[in-house]
């Protein structure tokens, strides 16, 4: 039987303390702006490729980051930095976001990935994220747990769009049984359920369409 677990990444397998907002905050402070995380977070709540209403196959690989650089520049200008300087700060922001030392595995991540594999589940990463995510995964020691990787920044498709779930099912070889595991009630859970994939919400006690809701990854083993 072809049994597959589709895993989200950030907030599901790892946590990173508001990485994107904190990266922008670091750059602001490096450039003389006195600000706090709560000042920055409202500016970082939207404006990503996965917020677009439709597929965007042109936003992948190296073409993915210029879209984010424009967003970062808008935020820096909002905090009073000059347009010229703001436009130059994208690569520094990217450097901070890609720093693997700023990602932390949940205490049970490795044990659950290992046990799920031993129980015969193939595991595929399905993440809205930057195109270099494979390198981050490798540095965190996660690569060998996964049969494949589906990363929005590589393919120009994002959750919750049905196209990325259709692509995932095809990559997985039309599994007989599968779950989408994630922490985002909209992108992970609603998107998967709308496509017909049962979903499991983890690390959040939020209203959702999830078939199961678990506080920890370890609890997931009860259904595998």
C-alpha positions in Angstrom: 0.0 0.0 0.0 1.3 3.5 -0.9 0.9 5.5 2.3 2.2 9.1 2.3 2.5 11.9 4.8 2.8 15.4 3.4 4.6 17.6 5.9 4.6 21.3 6.2 7.9 22.8 7.5 7.9 26.0 9.4 5.6 25.8 12.5 5.2 22.1 12.0 8.6 20.4 12.1 10.6 23.5 13.2 9.9 26.9 14.8 11.9 30.1 14.3 10.6 32.9 16.5 9.0 35.1 13.8 12.0 34.7 11.6 10.9 36.9 8.8 9.9 39.8 11.0 12.9 39.4 13.2 15.2 39.4 10.2 13.7 42.7 9.0 14.0 44.1 12.5 17.6 43.2 12.6 18.3 45.0 9.4 16.4 48.0 10.6 18.5 48.2 13.8 21.7 47.7 11.8 20.7 50.8 9.9 20.0 53.0 12.9 16.2 52.5 13.3 14.9 52.0 16.8 12.0 49.6 16.5 10.5 46.6 18.3 9.2 43.3 17.0 5.6 44.4 17.5 6.2 47.4 15.3 7.5 45.3 12.5 5.1 42.3 12.5 2.0 44.2 11.1 4.1 45.1 8.1 5.1 41.5 7.5 1.6 39.9 7.8 1.0 39.7 4.1 2.6 40.4 0.7 4.2 37.0 0.0 3.8 34.9 -3.2 1.5 32.5 -1.3 -0.9 35.4 -0.7 -1.5 35.9 -4.5 -4.9 34.7 -5.6 -3.6 32.4 -8.4 -0.7 30.4 -9.6 2.5 32.3 -10.6 4.9 29.9 -12.3 7.2 32.8 -13.1 8.0 33.2 -9.4 10.5 30.4 -8.8 14.2 29.9 -8.4 16.2 33.1 -8.5 13.1 35.0 -9.8 11.4 34.3 -6.4 13.6 36.6 -4.3 13.2 39.9 -6.2 9.5 39.7 -5.4 10.4 39.6 -1.7 13.0 42.3 -2.1 10.3 44.7 -3.2 8.3 43.8 -0.1 11.2 44.3 2.2 12.0 47.6 0.5 8.5 48.8 1.2 8.8 48.0 4.8 12.1 49.7 5.2 10.8 52.8 3.6 7.8 52.7 6.0 10.3 53.0 8.8 12.0 56.0 7.3 14.9 54.6 5.4 15.6 56.2 2.0 14.4 54.5 -1.2 18.0 54.0 -2.4 19.1 52.3 0.8 15.9 50.3 1.2 16.4 48.7 -2.2 19.9 47.6 -1.3 18.9 45.7 1.9 17.1 42.7 0.3 20.2 40.5 0.1 21.1 41.1 3.8 17.5 40.2 4.8 17.7 37.1 2.7 21.0 36.1 4.4 19.4 36.3 7.8 16.3 34.3 6.7 18.5 31.6 5.3 20.7 31.2 8.4 20.0 27.7 9.7 21.0 28.5 13.2 17.8 30.5 13.5 15.6 27.4 13.1 14.8 25.0 15.9 13.5 21.5 15.8 10.6 20.6 18.0 11.7 18.1 20.6 9.8 15.2 19.0 10.4 16.0 15.3 13.2 13.5 14.7 11.6 10.7 16.7 8.3 11.1 14.9 9.8 11.3 11.4 11.8 8.2 12.2 8.9 6.2 13.6 6.6 7.1 10.8 9.1 5.9 8.3 9.5 2.6 10.2 5.8 2.1 10.1 5.8 2.3 6.3 4.8 5.8 5.6 6.6 7.7 2.8 7.2 11.3 3.8 7.1 14.3 1.4 7.8 17.8 2.4 5.2 20.3 1.1 6.1 23.8 2.0 5.4 27.4 1.1 8.9 28.6 1.3 12.0 30.0 -0.4 13.8 28.1 -3.2 16.9 27.2 -1.0 14.8 25.3 1.5 16.5 22.0 0.7 19.8 23.4 1.9 18.2 24.5 5.2 16.6 21.0 5.6 20.0 19.4 5.0 21.8 21.5 7.6 19.1 20.6 10.1 19.7 16.9 9.5 16.2 16.2 8.0 16.9 15.3 4.4 17.1 11.5 4.8 13.6 11.3 6.3 11.9 12.5 3.1 11.3 10.7 -0.2 10.7 14.0 -2.0 10.4 17.8 -1.6 7.7 20.1 -2.9 8.7 23.7 -2.3 6.7 26.6 -3.5 9.8 28.7 -4.3 11.0 25.9 -6.6 7.9 25.3 -8.6 5.8 28.5 -8.5 2.8 26.9 -6.8 1.6 27.6 -3.3 -0.7 26.2 -0.7 -3.7 26.5 -0.4 -4.1 26.5 -4.2 -5.4 23.2 -5.5 -2.7 23.0 -8.1 0.0 22.3 -5.6 -1.9 19.6 -3.9 -2.6 18.0 -7.3 1.1 18.2 -8.0 1.9 16.6 -4.6 -0.5 13.7 -5.2 1.1 13.1 -8.6 4.6 13.2 -7.1 3.5 10.8 -4.4 2.3 8.3 -7.0 -1.5 8.6 -6.3 -1.3 7.3 -2.7 -3.8 4.9 -1.3 -3.8 6.7 2.0 -2.3 10.1 2.9 -2.5 13.0 5.4 -1.4 16.6 5.2 0.2 17.7 8.4 0.6 21.4 9.2 0.0 24.3 11.6 -1.8 26.7 9.2 -5.6 26.2 9.3 -5.9 28.0 5.9 -2.9 27.0 3.8 -2.3 23.5 5.1 -5.7 22.4 6.4 -8.3 24.1 4.3 -6.3 23.8 1.1 -5.8 20.0 1.6 -9.3 19.3 2.7 -10.8 21.2 -0.2 -8.7 19.1 -2.6 -9.7 15.9 -0.8 -6.7 15.1 1.4 -7.4 14.5 5.1 -5.5 17.0 7.2 -4.0 17.0 10.7 -3.5 20.3 12.5 -0.5 20.4 14.9 0.8 22.9 17.5 -2.4 25.0 17.4 -5.8 24.7 19.0 -7.6 26.7 16.3 -10.9 26.2 14.5 -10.2 24.3 11.3 -11.4 21.6 9.0 -8.7 19.2 10.3 -9.7 15.5 10.8 -7.4 15.5 13.8 -5.9 18.3 16.0 -2.8 17.5 18.1 -0.7 19.6 20.4 2.4 17.6 19.7 3.8 15.6 16.8 4.1 12.5 19.0 0.3 12.3 19.2 0.2 11.9 15.4 1.6 8.4 15.9 -1.8 7.3 17.4 -3.3 7.4 13.9 -0.5 6.0 11.8 
